[in-house]
Amino acid sequence: MDRSLIVAKVVPTAEDRVAEIFAESDATELPGLVGVRHRSLYRLHDLYVHLLETETPAQGAVEDNRGHPEFVRISERLRPFISPYLPTWRSPRDAMAHCFYRYDAPAHLHDAAGRPQ
């Protein structure tokens, strides 16, 4: 499992619309092509944070599918609401945050459902 954080700017009043656009896209084949297992969208003021959990590293999977018609469609639909955090950013790769620390609890501390023992 791979986790990625995509960071951008969002129109603060557009949460419902952005969620709707993703829900419609998540009902297509695109999540399966990219290997998406989980997606969460967050907003802090005008900061947009997109947590993506994928089967393989998301960076390569996203780049590989940038030309897919559904990827193009969702990108166009999100454009009025989501913009690059920095104007110099040109691709999804530019928006992916770099993880510099991670902690995972040892497996023996949780049961099969992931609950603490």
Secondary structure, DSSP 4 states (H G I P E B T S, - for coil): -EEEEEEEEE-GGGHHHHHHHHHHHHTSSHHHHHTEEEEEEEEETTEEEEEEEESS-HHHHHHHTTTSHHHHHHHHHHTTTEEESSTT--SHHHHBPPP-------GGGB-TTS-B-
